[in-house]
């Protein structure tokens, strides 16, 4: 394997590593954002009535 091909492999591996690392960080973040927005939208669309103060 000549030096140029080896350098190309290192660059590709570095890019893949960065993508995997960023993906592993971004996906949970997106999931949390999606859950937050879903709950917010659900509360706007279907507001729950306030619980009565004198429940007893």
mmCIF entry with sequence, helices, sheets and N, C-alpha, C, O atoms, coordinates in Angstrom:
data_MODEL
# 
_entry.id   MODEL 
# 
_entity.id                         1 
_entity.type                       polymer 
_entity.pdbx_number_of_molecules   1 
# 
_entity_poly.entity_id                      1 
_entity_poly.type                           'polypeptide(L)' 
_entity_poly.nstd_linkage                   no 
_entity_poly.nstd_monomer                   no 
_entity_poly.pdbx_seq_one_letter_code       
;(UNK)(UNK)(UNK)(UNK)(UNK)(UNK)(UNK)(UNK)(UNK)(UNK)(UNK)(UNK)(UNK)(UNK)(UNK)(UNK)
(UNK)(UNK)(UNK)(UNK)(UNK)(UNK)(UNK)(UNK)(UNK)(UNK)(UNK)(UNK)(UNK)(UNK)(UNK)(UNK)
(UNK)(UNK)(UNK)(UNK)(UNK)(UNK)(UNK)(UNK)(UNK)(UNK)(UNK)(UNK)(UNK)(UNK)(UNK)(UNK)
(UNK)(UNK)(UNK)(UNK)(UNK)(UNK)(UNK)(UNK)
;
_entity_poly.pdbx_seq_one_letter_code_can   XXXXXXXXXXXXXXXXXXXXXXXXXXXXXXXXXXXXXXXXXXXXXXXXXXXXXXXX 
_entity_poly.pdbx_strand_id                 A 
# 
loop_
_entity_poly_seq.entity_id 
_entity_poly_seq.num 
_entity_poly_seq.mon_id 
_entity_poly_seq.hetero 
1 1  UNK n 
1 2  UNK n 
1 3  UNK n 
1 4  UNK n 
1 5  UNK n 
1 6  UNK n 
1 7  UNK n 
1 8  UNK n 
1 9  UNK n 
1 10 UNK n 
1 11 UNK n 
1 12 UNK n 
1 13 UNK n 
1 14 UNK n 
1 15 UNK n 
1 16 UNK n 
1 17 UNK n 
1 18 UNK n 
1 19 UNK n 
1 20 UNK n 
1 21 UNK n 
1 22 UNK n 
1 23 UNK n 
1 24 UNK n 
1 25 UNK n 
1 26 UNK n 
1 27 UNK n 
1 28 UNK n 
1 29 UNK n 
1 30 UNK n 
1 31 UNK n 
1 32 UNK n 
1 33 UNK n 
1 34 UNK n 
1 35 UNK n 
1 36 UNK n 
1 37 UNK n 
1 38 UNK n 
1 39 UNK n 
1 40 UNK n 
1 41 UNK n 
1 42 UNK n 
1 43 UNK n 
1 44 UNK n 
1 45 UNK n 
1 46 UNK n 
1 47 UNK n 
1 48 UNK n 
1 49 UNK n 
1 50 UNK n 
1 51 UNK n 
1 52 UNK n 
1 53 UNK n 
1 54 UNK n 
1 55 UNK n 
1 56 UNK n 
# 
_struct_asym.id          A 
_struct_asym.entity_id   1 
# 
_struct_conf.conf_type_id            HELX_P 
_struct_conf.id                      HELX_P1 
_struct_conf.pdbx_PDB_helix_id       AA1 
_struct_conf.beg_label_comp_id       UNK 
_struct_conf.beg_label_asym_id       A 
_struct_conf.beg_label_seq_id        3 
_struct_conf.pdbx_beg_PDB_ins_code   ? 
_struct_conf.end_label_comp_id       UNK 
_struct_conf.end_label_asym_id       A 
_struct_conf.end_label_seq_id        45 
_struct_conf.pdbx_end_PDB_ins_code   ? 
_struct_conf.beg_auth_comp_id        UNK 
_struct_conf.beg_auth_asym_id        A 
_struct_conf.beg_auth_seq_id         3 
_struct_conf.end_auth_comp_id        UNK 
_struct_conf.end_auth_asym_id        A 
_struct_conf.end_auth_seq_id         45 
_struct_conf.pdbx_PDB_helix_class    1 
_struct_conf.details                 ? 
_struct_conf.pdbx_PDB_helix_length   43 
# 
_struct_conf_type.id          HELX_P 
_struct_conf_type.criteria    ? 
_struct_conf_type.reference   ? 
# 
loop_
_atom_site.group_PDB 
_atom_site.id 
_atom_site.type_symbol 
_atom_site.label_atom_id 
_atom_site.label_alt_id 
_atom_site.label_comp_id 
_atom_site.label_asym_id 
_atom_site.label_entity_id 
_atom_site.label_seq_id 
_atom_site.pdbx_PDB_ins_code 
_atom_site.Cartn_x 
_atom_site.Cartn_y 
_atom_site.Cartn_z 
_atom_site.occupancy 
_atom_site.B_iso_or_equiv 
_atom_site.pdbx_formal_charge 
_atom_site.auth_seq_id 
_atom_site.auth_comp_id 
_atom_site.auth_asym_id 
_atom_site.auth_atom_id 
_atom_site.pdbx_PDB_model_num 
ATOM 1   N N  . UNK A 1 1  ? 0.854   -1.187 0.000  1.00 0.00 ? 1  UNK A N  1 
ATOM 2   C CA . UNK A 1 1  ? 0.000   0.000  0.000  1.00 0.00 ? 1  UNK A CA 1 
ATOM 3   C C  . UNK A 1 1  ? 0.892   1.240  0.000  1.00 0.00 ? 1  UNK A C  1 
ATOM 4   O O  . UNK A 1 1  ? 1.706   1.425  0.905  1.00 0.00 ? 1  UNK A O  1 
ATOM 5   N N  . UNK A 1 2  ? 0.737   2.080  -1.010 1.00 0.00 ? 2  UNK A N  1 
ATOM 6   C CA . UNK A 1 2  ? 1.617   3.245  -1.087 1.00 0.00 ? 2  UNK A CA 1 
ATOM 7   C C  . UNK A 1 2  ? 1.140   4.344  -0.137 1.00 0.00 ? 2  UNK A C  1 
ATOM 8   O O  . UNK A 1 2  ? 0.047   4.278  0.424  1.00 0.00 ? 2  UNK A O  1 
ATOM 9   N N  . UNK A 1 3  ? 1.985   5.342  0.022  1.00 0.00 ? 3  UNK A N  1 
ATOM 10  C CA . UNK A 1 3  ? 1.745   6.370  1.043  1.00 0.00 ? 3  UNK A CA 1 
ATOM 11  C C  . UNK A 1 3  ? 0.466   7.153  0.760  1.00 0.00 ? 3  UNK A C  1 
ATOM 12  O O  . UNK A 1 3  ? -0.256  7.526  1.685  1.00 0.00 ? 3  UNK A O  1 
ATOM 13  N N  . UNK A 1 4  ? 0.187   7.403  -0.532 1.00 0.00 ? 4  UNK A N  1 
ATOM 14  C CA . UNK A 1 4  ? -0.986  8.215  -0.867 1.00 0.00 ? 4  UNK A CA 1 
ATOM 15  C C  . UNK A 1 4  ? -2.270  7.478  -0.482 1.00 0.00 ? 4  UNK A C  1 
ATOM 16  O O  . UNK A 1 4  ? -3.188  8.075  0.082  1.00 0.00 ? 4  UNK A O  1 
ATOM 17  N N  . UNK A 1 5  ? -2.330  6.192  -0.786 1.00 0.00 ? 5  UNK A N  1 
ATOM 18  C CA . UNK A 1 5  ? -3.512  5.396  -0.446 1.00 0.00 ? 5  UNK A CA 1 
ATOM 19  C C  . UNK A 1 5  ? -3.680  5.314  1.064  1.00 0.00 ? 5  UNK A C  1 
ATOM 20  O O  . UNK A 1 5  ? -4.796  5.365  1.580  1.00 0.00 ? 5  UNK A O  1 
ATOM 21  N N  . UNK A 1 6  ? -2.556  5.185  1.769  1.00 0.00 ? 6  UNK A N  1 
ATOM 22  C CA . UNK A 1 6  ? -2.606  5.099  3.228  1.00 0.00 ? 6  UNK A CA 1 
ATOM 23  C C  . UNK A 1 6  ? -3.144  6.407  3.815  1.00 0.00 ? 6  UNK A C  1 
ATOM 24  O O  . UNK A 1 6  ? -3.949  6.398  4.747  1.00 0.00 ? 6  UNK A O  1 
ATOM 25  N N  . UNK A 1 7  ? -2.687  7.524  3.255  1.00 0.00 ? 7  UNK A N  1 
ATOM 26  C CA . UNK A 1 7  ? -3.155  8.831  3.729  1.00 0.00 ? 7  UNK A CA 1 
ATOM 27  C C  . UNK A 1 7  ? -4.658  8.962  3.493  1.00 0.00 ? 7  UNK A C  1 
ATOM 28  O O  . UNK A 1 7  ? -5.389  9.470  4.343  1.00 0.00 ? 7  UNK A O  1 
ATOM 29  N N  . UNK A 1 8  ? -5.108  8.499  2.329  1.00 0.00 ? 8  UNK A N  1 
ATOM 30  C CA . UNK A 1 8  ? -6.532  8.558  2.005  1.00 0.00 ? 8  UNK A CA 1 
ATOM 31  C C  . UNK A 1 8  ? -7.334  7.741  3.012  1.00 0.00 ? 8  UNK A C  1 
ATOM 32  O O  . UNK A 1 8  ? -8.390  8.174  3.474  1.00 0.00 ? 8  UNK A O  1 
ATOM 33  N N  . UNK A 1 9  ? -6.826  6.554  3.349  1.00 0.00 ? 9  UNK A N  1 
ATOM 34  C CA . UNK A 1 9  ? -7.513  5.695  4.317  1.00 0.00 ? 9  UNK A CA 1 
ATOM 35  C C  . UNK A 1 9  ? -7.624  6.392  5.666  1.00 0.00 ? 9  UNK A C  1 
ATOM 36  O O  . UNK A 1 9  ? -8.673  6.343  6.310  1.00 0.00 ? 9  UNK A O  1 
ATOM 37  N N  . UNK A 1 10 ? -6.544  7.040  6.094  1.00 0.00 ? 10 UNK A N  1 
ATOM 38  C CA . UNK A 1 10 ? -6.544  7.728  7.392  1.00 0.00 ? 10 UNK A CA 1 
ATOM 39  C C  . UNK A 1 10 ? -7.589  8.840  7.384  1.00 0.00 ? 10 UNK A C  1 
ATOM 40  O O  . UNK A 1 10 ? -8.322  9.011  8.357  1.00 0.00 ? 10 UNK A O  1 
ATOM 41  N N  . UNK A 1 11 ? -7.659  9.597  6.287  1.00 0.00 ? 11 UNK A N  1 
ATOM 42  C CA . UNK A 1 11 ? -8.624  10.699 6.190  1.00 0.00 ? 11 UNK A CA 1 
ATOM 43  C C  . UNK A 1 11 ? -10.045 10.153 6.237  1.00 0.00 ? 11 UNK A C  1 
ATOM 44  O O  . UNK A 1 11 ? -10.897 10.677 6.954  1.00 0.00 ? 11 UNK A O  1 
ATOM 45  N N  . UNK A 1 12 ? -10.296 9.084  5.459  1.00 0.00 ? 12 UNK A N  1 
ATOM 46  C CA . UNK A 1 12 ? -11.640 8.493  5.433  1.00 0.00 ? 12 UNK A CA 1 
ATOM 47  C C  . UNK A 1 12 ? -12.014 7.983  6.815  1.00 0.00 ? 12 UNK A C  1 
ATOM 48  O O  . UNK A 1 12 ? -13.139 8.172  7.277  1.00 0.00 ? 12 UNK A O  1 
ATOM 49  N N  . UNK A 1 13 ? -11.054 7.332  7.471  1.00 0.00 ? 13 UNK A N  1 
ATOM 50  C CA . UNK A 1 13 ? -11.324 6.791  8.809  1.00 0.00 ? 13 UNK A CA 1 
ATOM 51  C C  . UNK A 1 13 ? -11.620 7.921  9.792  1.00 0.00 ? 13 UNK A C  1 
ATOM 52  O O  . UNK A 1 13 ? -12.506 7.794  10.637 1.00 0.00 ? 13 UNK A O  1 
ATOM 53  N N  . UNK A 1 14 ? -10.885 9.018  9.684  1.00 0.00 ? 14 UNK A N  1 
ATOM 54  C CA . UNK A 1 14 ? -11.112 10.160 10.574 1.00 0.00 ? 14 UNK A CA 1 
ATOM 55  C C  . UNK A 1 14 ? -12.505 10.744 10.350 1.00 0.00 ? 14 UNK A C  1 
ATOM 56  O O  . UNK A 1 14 ? -13.213 11.062 11.305 1.00 0.00 ? 14 UNK A O  1 
ATOM 57  N N  . UNK A 1 15 ? -12.894 10.882 9.080  1.00 0.00 ? 15 UNK A N  1 
ATOM 58  C CA . UNK A 1 15 ? -14.216 11.434 8.768  1.00 0.00 ? 15 UNK A CA 1 
ATOM 59  C C  . UNK A 1 15 ? -15.306 10.524 9.318  1.00 0.00 ? 15 UNK A C  1 
ATOM 60  O O  . UNK A 1 15 ? -16.277 10.994 9.910  1.00 0.00 ? 15 UNK A O  1 
ATOM 61  N N  . UNK A 1 16 ? -15.140 9.214  9.119  1.00 0.00 ? 16 UNK A N  1 
ATOM 62  C CA . UNK A 1 16 ? -16.134 8.261  9.622  1.00 0.00 ? 16 UNK A CA 1 
ATOM 63  C C  . UNK A 1 16 ? -16.229 8.333  11.142 1.00 0.00 ? 16 UNK A C  1 
ATOM 64  O O  . UNK A 1 16 ? -17.321 8.282  11.709 1.00 0.00 ? 16 UNK A O  1 
ATOM 65  N N  . UNK A 1 17 ? -15.080 8.450  11.794 1.00 0.00 ? 17 UNK A N  1 
ATOM 66  C CA . UNK A 1 17 ? -15.068 8.537  13.258 1.00 0.00 ? 17 UNK A CA 1 
ATOM 67  C C  . UNK A 1 17 ? -15.834 9.771  13.724 1.00 0.00 ? 17 UNK A C  1 
ATOM 68  O O  . UNK A 1 17 ? -16.630 9.702  14.661 1.00 0.00 ? 17 UNK A O  1 
ATOM 69  N N  . UNK A 1 18 ? -15.585 10.903 13.058 1.00 0.00 ? 18 UNK A N  1 
ATOM 70  C CA . UNK A 1 18 ? -16.266 12.151 13.426 1.00 0.00 ? 18 UNK A CA 1 
ATOM 71  C C  . UNK A 1 18 ? -17.767 12.018 13.210 1.00 0.00 ? 18 UNK A C  1 
ATOM 72  O O  . UNK A 1 18 ? -18.562 12.443 14.049 1.00 0.00 ? 18 UNK A O  1 
ATOM 73  N N  . UNK A 1 19 ? -18.157 11.419 12.066 1.00 0.00 ? 19 UNK A N  1 
ATOM 74  C CA . UNK A 1 19 ? -19.589 11.256 11.769 1.00 0.00 ? 19 UNK A CA 1 
ATOM 75  C C  . UNK A 1 19 ? -20.243 10.367 12.824 1.00 0.00 ? 19 UNK A C  1 
ATOM 76  O O  . UNK A 1 19 ? -21.328 10.673 13.319 1.00 0.00 ? 19 UNK A O  1 
ATOM 77  N N  . UNK A 1 20 ? -19.572 9.263  13.164 1.00 0.00 ? 20 UNK A N  1 
ATOM 78  C CA . UNK A 1 20 ? -20.137 8.345  14.161 1.00 0.00 ? 20 UNK A CA 1 
ATOM 79  C C  . UNK A 1 20 ? -20.267 9.038  15.516 1.00 0.00 ? 20 UNK A C  1 
ATOM 80  O O  . UNK A 1 20 ? -21.283 8.898  16.196 1.00 0.00 ? 20 UNK A O  1 
ATOM 81  N N  . UNK A 1 21 ? -19.234 9.784  15.902 1.00 0.00 ? 21 UNK A N  1 
ATOM 82  C CA . UNK A 1 21 ? -19.250 10.471 17.194 1.00 0.00 ? 21 UNK A CA 1 
ATOM 83  C C  . UNK A 1 21 ? -20.357 11.518 17.228 1.00 0.00 ? 21 UNK A C  1 
ATOM 84  O O  . UNK A 1 21 ? -21.112 11.613 18.196 1.00 0.00 ? 21 UNK A O  1 
ATOM 85  N N  . UNK A 1 22 ? -20.440 12.311 16.141 1.00 0.00 ? 22 UNK A N  1 
ATOM 86  C CA . UNK A 1 22 ? -21.470 13.356 16.069 1.00 0.00 ? 22 UNK A CA 1 
ATOM 87  C C  . UNK A 1 22 ? -22.852 12.720 16.054 1.00 0.00 ? 22 UNK A C  1 
ATOM 88  O O  . UNK A 1 22 ? -23.771 13.209 16.711 1.00 0.00 ? 22 UNK A O  1 
ATOM 89  N N  . UNK A 1 23 ? -23.002 11.628 15.304 1.00 0.00 ? 23 UNK A N  1 
ATOM 90  C CA . UNK A 1 23 ? -24.288 10.936 15.248 1.00 0.00 ? 23 UNK A CA 1 
ATOM 91  C C  . UNK A 1 23 ? -24.695 10.419 16.609 1.00 0.00 ? 23 UNK A C  1 
ATOM 92  O O  . UNK A 1 23 ? -25.852 10.545 17.009 1.00 0.00 ? 23 UNK A O  1 
ATOM 93  N N  . UNK A 1 24 ? -23.746 9.837  17.323 1.00 0.00 ? 24 UNK A N  1 
ATOM 94  C CA . UNK A 1 24 ? -24.038 9.305  18.645 1.00 0.00 ? 24 UNK A CA 1 
ATOM 95  C C  . UNK A 1 24 ? -24.434 10.396 19.625 1.00 0.00 ? 24 UNK A C  1 
ATOM 96  O O  . UNK A 1 24 ? -25.129 10.134 20.607 1.00 0.00 ? 24 UNK A O  1 
ATOM 97  N N  . UNK A 1 25 ? -23.988 11.626 19.357 1.00 0.00 ? 25 UNK A N  1 
ATOM 98  C CA . UNK A 1 25 ? -24.332 12.742 20.242 1.00 0.00 ? 25 UNK A CA 1 
ATOM 99  C C  . UNK A 1 25 ? -25.630 13.413 19.809 1.00 0.00 ? 25 UNK A C  1 
ATOM 100 O O  . UNK A 1 25 ? -26.432 13.830 20.645 1.00 0.00 ? 25 UNK A O  1 
ATOM 101 N N  . UNK A 1 26 ? -25.834 13.515 18.486 1.00 0.00 ? 26 UNK A N  1 
ATOM 102 C CA . UNK A 1 26 ? -26.975 14.275 17.958 1.00 0.00 ? 26 UNK A CA 1 
ATOM 103 C C  . UNK A 1 26 ? -28.274 13.488 18.062 1.00 0.00 ? 26 UNK A C  1 
ATOM 104 O O  . UNK A 1 26 ? -29.328 14.060 18.341 1.00 0.00 ? 26 UNK A O  1 
ATOM 105 N N  . UNK A 1 27 ? -28.205 12.175 17.838 1.00 0.00 ? 27 UNK A N  1 
ATOM 106 C CA . UNK A 1 27 ? -29.439 11.369 17.815 1.00 0.00 ? 27 UNK A CA 1 
ATOM 107 C C  . UNK A 1 27 ? -30.192 11.438 19.148 1.00 0.00 ? 27 UNK A C  1 
ATOM 108 O O  . UNK A 1 27 ? -31.397 11.687 19.133 1.00 0.00 ? 27 UNK A O  1 
ATOM 109 N N  . UNK A 1 28 ? -29.535 11.228 20.310 1.00 0.00 ? 28 UNK A N  1 
ATOM 110 C CA . UNK A 1 28 ? -30.272 11.352 21.576 1.00 0.00 ? 28 UNK A CA 1 
ATOM 111 C C  . UNK A 1 28 ? -30.811 12.767 21.781 1.00 0.00 ? 28 UNK A C  1 
ATOM 112 O O  . UNK A 1 28 ? -31.896 12.955 22.330 1.00 0.00 ? 28 UNK A O  1 
ATOM 113 N N  . UNK A 1 29 ? -30.031 13.766 21.328 1.00 0.00 ? 29 UNK A N  1 
ATOM 114 C CA . UNK A 1 29 ? -30.463 15.158 21.463 1.00 0.00 ? 29 UNK A CA 1 
ATOM 115 C C  . UNK A 1 29 ? -31.736 15.396 20.659 1.00 0.00 ? 29 UNK A C  1 
ATOM 116 O O  . UNK A 1 29 ? -32.683 16.016 21.142 1.00 0.00 ? 29 UNK A O  1 
ATOM 117 N N  . UNK A 1 30 ? -31.745 14.889 19.410 1.00 0.00 ? 30 UNK A N  1 
ATOM 118 C CA . UNK A 1 30 ? -32.936 15.017 18.568 1.00 0.00 ? 30 UNK A CA 1 
ATOM 119 C C  . UNK A 1 30 ? -34.110 14.294 19.203 1.00 0.00 ? 30 UNK A C  1 
ATOM 120 O O  . UNK A 1 30 ? -35.245 14.771 19.168 1.00 0.00 ? 30 UNK A O  1 
ATOM 121 N N  . UNK A 1 31 ? -33.821 13.129 19.786 1.00 0.00 ? 31 UNK A N  1 
ATOM 122 C CA . UNK A 1 31 ? -34.892 12.345 20.408 1.00 0.00 ? 31 UNK A CA 1 
ATOM 123 C C  . UNK A 1 31 ? -35.505 13.122 21.574 1.00 0.00 ? 31 UNK A C  1 
ATOM 124 O O  . UNK A 1 31 ? -36.725 13.159 21.729 1.00 0.00 ? 31 UNK A O  1 
ATOM 125 N N  . UNK A 1 32 ? -34.651 13.740 22.389 1.00 0.00 ? 32 UNK A N  1 
ATOM 126 C CA . UNK A 1 32 ? -35.140 14.535 23.519 1.00 0.00 ? 32 UNK A CA 1 
ATOM 127 C C  . UNK A 1 32 ? -35.959 15.728 23.025 1.00 0.00 ? 32 UNK A C  1 
ATOM 128 O O  . UNK A 1 32 ? -37.023 16.028 23.567 1.00 0.00 ? 32 UNK A O  1 
ATOM 129 N N  . UNK A 1 33 ? -35.448 16.406 21.987 1.00 0.00 ? 33 UNK A N  1 
ATOM 130 C CA . UNK A 1 33 ? -36.179 17.545 21.430 1.00 0.00 ? 33 UNK A CA 1 
ATOM 131 C C  . UNK A 1 33 ? -37.533 17.109 20.892 1.00 0.00 ? 33 UNK A C  1 
ATOM 132 O O  . UNK A 1 33 ? -38.542 17.780 21.109 1.00 0.00 ? 33 UNK A O  1 
ATOM 133 N N  . UNK A 1 34 ? -37.549 15.982 20.187 1.00 0.00 ? 34 UNK A N  1 
ATOM 134 C CA . UNK A 1 34 ? -38.807 15.483 19.622 1.00 0.00 ? 34 UNK A CA 1 
ATOM 135 C C  . UNK A 1 34 ? -39.800 15.170 20.735 1.00 0.00 ? 34 UNK A C  1 
ATOM 136 O O  . UNK A 1 34 ? -40.982 15.497 20.627 1.00 0.00 ? 34 UNK A O  1 
ATOM 137 N N  . UNK A 1 35 ? -39.321 14.538 21.801 1.00 0.00 ? 35 UNK A N  1 
ATOM 138 C CA . UNK A 1 35 ? -40.204 14.203 22.922 1.00 0.00 ? 35 UNK A CA 1 
ATOM 139 C C  . UNK A 1 35 ? -40.739 15.481 23.577 1.00 0.00 ? 35 UNK A C  1 
ATOM 140 O O  . UNK A 1 35 ? -41.916 15.565 23.925 1.00 0.00 ? 35 UNK A O  1 
ATOM 141 N N  . UNK A 1 36 ? -39.866 16.463 23.738 1.00 0.00 ? 36 UNK A N  1 
ATOM 142 C CA . UNK A 1 36 ? -40.266 17.731 24.359 1.00 0.00 ? 36 UNK A CA 1 
ATOM 143 C C  . UNK A 1 36 ? -41.331 18.435 23.517 1.00 0.00 ? 36 UNK A C  1 
ATOM 144 O O  . UNK A 1 36 ? -42.353 18.885 24.035 1.00 0.00 ? 36 UNK A O  1 
ATOM 145 N N  . UNK A 1 37 ? -41.072 18.523 22.202 1.00 0.00 ? 37 UNK A N  1 
ATOM 146 C CA . UNK A 1 37 ? -42.029 19.188 21.318 1.00 0.00 ? 37 UNK A CA 1 
ATOM 147 C C  . UNK A 1 37 ? -43.339 18.425 21.264 1.00 0.00 ? 37 UNK A C  1 
ATOM 148 O O  . UNK A 1 37 ? -44.413 19.027 21.231 1.00 0.00 ? 37 UNK A O  1 
ATOM 149 N N  . UNK A 1 38 ? -43.254 17.098 21.254 1.00 0.00 ? 38 UNK A N  1 
ATOM 150 C CA . UNK A 1 38 ? -44.472 16.289 21.199 1.00 0.00 ? 38 UNK A CA 1 
ATOM 151 C C  . UNK A 1 38 ? -45.333 16.549 22.433 1.00 0.00 ? 38 UNK A C  1 
ATOM 152 O O  . UNK A 1 38 ? -46.545 16.726 22.318 1.00 0.00 ? 38 UNK A O  1 
ATOM 153 N N  . UNK A 1 39 ? -44.714 16.572 23.609 1.00 0.00 ? 39 UNK A N  1 
ATOM 154 C CA . UNK A 1 39 ? -45.484 16.803 24.834 1.00 0.00 ? 39 UNK A CA 1 
ATOM 155 C C  . UNK A 1 39 ? -46.055 18.223 24.849 1.00 0.00 ? 39 UNK A C  1 
ATOM 156 O O  . UNK A 1 39 ? -47.187 18.436 25.283 1.00 0.00 ? 39 UNK A O  1 
ATOM 157 N N  . UNK A 1 40 ? -45.264 19.194 24.374 1.00 0.00 ? 40 UNK A N  1 
ATOM 158 C CA . UNK A 1 40 ? -45.740 20.580 24.342 1.00 0.00 ? 40 UNK A CA 1 
ATOM 159 C C  . UNK A 1 40 ? -46.927 20.722 23.401 1.00 0.00 ? 40 UNK A C  1 
ATOM 160 O O  . UNK A 1 40 ? -47.944 21.319 23.754 1.00 0.00 ? 40 UNK A O  1 
ATOM 161 N N  . UNK A 1 41 ? -46.789 20.164 22.194 1.00 0.00 ? 41 UNK A N  1 
ATOM 162 C CA . UNK A 1 41 ? -47.874 20.254 21.208 1.00 0.00 ? 41 UNK A CA 1 
ATOM 163 C C  . UNK A 1 41 ? -49.106 19.532 21.736 1.00 0.00 ? 41 UNK A C  1 
ATOM 164 O O  . UNK A 1 41 ? -50.231 20.004 21.569 1.00 0.00 ? 41 UNK A O  1 
ATOM 165 N N  . UNK A 1 42 ? -48.886 18.385 22.373 1.00 0.00 ? 42 UNK A N  1 
ATOM 166 C CA . UNK A 1 42 ? -50.015 17.618 22.913 1.00 0.00 ? 42 UNK A CA 1 
ATOM 167 C C  . UNK A 1 42 ? -50.747 18.437 23.977 1.00 0.00 ? 42 UNK A C  1 
ATOM 168 O O  . UNK A 1 42 ? -51.976 18.422 24.040 1.00 0.00 ? 42 UNK A O  1 
ATOM 169 N N  . UNK A 1 43 ? -49.993 19.146 24.805 1.00 0.00 ? 43 UNK A N  1 
ATOM 170 C CA . UNK A 1 43 ? -50.618 19.980 25.842 1.00 0.00 ? 43 UNK A CA 1 
ATOM 171 C C  . UNK A 1 43 ? -51.398 21.133 25.224 1.00 0.00 ? 43 UNK A C  1 
ATOM 172 O O  . UNK A 1 43 ? -52.438 21.530 25.748 1.00 0.00 ? 43 UNK A O  1 
ATOM 173 N N  . UNK A 1 44 ? -50.900 21.676 24.108 1.00 0.00 ? 44 UNK A N  1 
ATOM 174 C CA . UNK A 1 44 ? -51.601 22.781 23.451 1.00 0.00 ? 44 UNK A CA 1 
ATOM 175 C C  . UNK A 1 44 ? -52.883 22.261 22.793 1.00 0.00 ? 44 UNK A C  1 
ATOM 176 O O  . UNK A 1 44 ? -53.943 22.877 22.902 1.00 0.00 ? 44 UNK A O  1 
ATOM 177 N N  . UNK A 1 45 ? -52.768 21.120 22.112 1.00 0.00 ? 45 UNK A N  1 
ATOM 178 C CA . UNK A 1 45 ? -53.916 20.573 21.381 1.00 0.00 ? 45 UNK A CA 1 
ATOM 179 C C  . UNK A 1 45 ? -54.966 20.049 22.349 1.00 0.00 ? 45 UNK A C  1 
ATOM 180 O O  . UNK A 1 45 ? -56.164 20.254 22.154 1.00 0.00 ? 45 UNK A O  1 
ATOM 181 N N  . UNK A 1 46 ? -54.504 19.372 23.393 1.00 0.00 ? 46 UNK A N  1 
ATOM 182 C CA . UNK A 1 46 ? -55.438 18.725 24.325 1.00 0.00 ? 46 UNK A CA 1 
ATOM 183 C C  . UNK A 1 46 ? -55.118 19.181 25.744 1.00 0.00 ? 46 UNK A C  1 
ATOM 184 O O  . UNK A 1 46 ? -54.554 18.411 26.522 1.00 0.00 ? 46 UNK A O  1 
ATOM 185 N N  . UNK A 1 47 ? -55.467 20.426 26.100 1.00 0.00 ? 47 UNK A N  1 
ATOM 186 C CA . UNK A 1 47 ? -55.120 20.911 27.441 1.00 0.00 ? 47 UNK A CA 1 
ATOM 187 C C  . UNK A 1 47 ? -55.919 20.174 28.505 1.00 0.00 ? 47 UNK A C  1 
ATOM 188 O O  . UNK A 1 47 ? -57.136 20.014 28.406 1.00 0.00 ? 47 UNK A O  1 
ATOM 189 N N  . UNK A 1 48 ? -55.201 19.735 29.514 1.00 0.00 ? 48 UNK A N  1 
ATOM 190 C CA . UNK A 1 48 ? -55.878 19.032 30.606 1.00 0.00 ? 48 UNK A CA 1 
ATOM 191 C C  . UNK A 1 48 ? -56.505 20.070 31.534 1.00 0.00 ? 48 UNK A C  1 
ATOM 192 O O  . UNK A 1 48 ? -55.886 21.100 31.806 1.00 0.00 ? 48 UNK A O  1 
ATOM 193 N N  . UNK A 1 49 ? -57.703 19.825 32.018 1.00 0.00 ? 49 UNK A N  1 
ATOM 194 C CA . UNK A 1 49 ? -58.296 20.762 32.972 1.00 0.00 ? 49 UNK A CA 1 
ATOM 195 C C  . UNK A 1 49 ? -57.501 20.758 34.273 1.00 0.00 ? 49 UNK A C  1 
ATOM 196 O O  . UNK A 1 49 ? -56.947 19.735 34.674 1.00 0.00 ? 49 UNK A O  1 
ATOM 197 N N  . UNK A 1 50 ? -57.453 21.904 34.915 1.00 0.00 ? 50 UNK A N  1 
ATOM 198 C CA . UNK A 1 50 ? -56.728 21.992 36.181 1.00 0.00 ? 50 UNK A CA 1 
ATOM 199 C C  . UNK A 1 50 ? -57.416 21.101 37.211 1.00 0.00 ? 50 UNK A C  1 
ATOM 200 O O  . UNK A 1 50 ? -58.645 21.046 37.265 1.00 0.00 ? 50 UNK A O  1 
ATOM 201 N N  . UNK A 1 51 ? -56.626 20.406 38.025 1.00 0.00 ? 51 UNK A N  1 
ATOM 202 C CA . UNK A 1 51 ? -57.249 19.571 39.050 1.00 0.00 ? 51 UNK A CA 1 
ATOM 203 C C  . UNK A 1 51 ? -57.994 20.455 40.046 1.00 0.00 ? 51 UNK A C  1 
ATOM 204 O O  . UNK A 1 51 ? -57.486 21.509 40.426 1.00 0.00 ? 51 UNK A O  1 
ATOM 205 N N  . UNK A 1 52 ? -59.171 20.051 40.469 1.00 0.00 ? 52 UNK A N  1 
ATOM 206 C CA . UNK A 1 52 ? -59.917 20.877 41.426 1.00 0.00 ? 52 UNK A CA 1 
ATOM 207 C C  . UNK A 1 52 ? -59.144 21.022 42.729 1.00 0.00 ? 52 UNK A C  1 
ATOM 208 O O  . UNK A 1 52 ? -58.527 20.072 43.211 1.00 0.00 ? 52 UNK A O  1 
ATOM 209 N N  . UNK A 1 53 ? -59.187 22.223 43.290 1.00 0.00 ? 53 UNK A N  1 
ATOM 210 C CA . UNK A 1 53 ? -58.423 22.496 44.508 1.00 0.00 ? 53 UNK A CA 1 
ATOM 211 C C  . UNK A 1 53 ? -59.027 21.728 45.683 1.00 0.00 ? 53 UNK A C  1 
ATOM 212 O O  . UNK A 1 53 ? -58.307 21.117 46.473 1.00 0.00 ? 53 UNK A O  1 
ATOM 213 N N  . UNK A 1 54 ? -60.371 21.768 45.788 1.00 0.00 ? 54 UNK A N  1 
ATOM 214 C CA . UNK A 1 54 ? -61.020 21.070 46.905 1.00 0.00 ? 54 UNK A CA 1 
ATOM 215 C C  . UNK A 1 54 ? -61.471 19.681 46.422 1.00 0.00 ? 54 UNK A C  1 
ATOM 216 O O  . UNK A 1 54 ? -62.656 19.412 46.222 1.00 0.00 ? 54 UNK A O  1 
ATOM 217 N N  . UNK A 1 55 ? -60.456 18.813 46.247 1.00 0.00 ? 55 UNK A N  1 
ATOM 218 C CA . UNK A 1 55 ? -60.747 17.471 45.739 1.00 0.00 ? 55 UNK A CA 1 
ATOM 219 C C  . UNK A 1 55 ? -61.403 16.615 46.825 1.00 0.00 ? 55 UNK A C  1 
ATOM 220 O O  . UNK A 1 55 ? -62.073 15.626 46.524 1.00 0.00 ? 55 UNK A O  1 
ATOM 221 N N  . UNK A 1 56 ? -61.210 16.995 48.069 1.00 0.00 ? 56 UNK A N  1 
ATOM 222 C CA . UNK A 1 56 ? -61.733 16.148 49.155 1.00 0.00 ? 56 UNK A CA 1 
ATOM 223 C C  . UNK A 1 56 ? -63.227 16.352 49.319 1.00 0.00 ? 56 UNK A C  1 
ATOM 224 O O  . UNK A 1 56 ? -63.845 15.726 50.182 1.00 0.00 ? 56 UNK A O  1 
# 
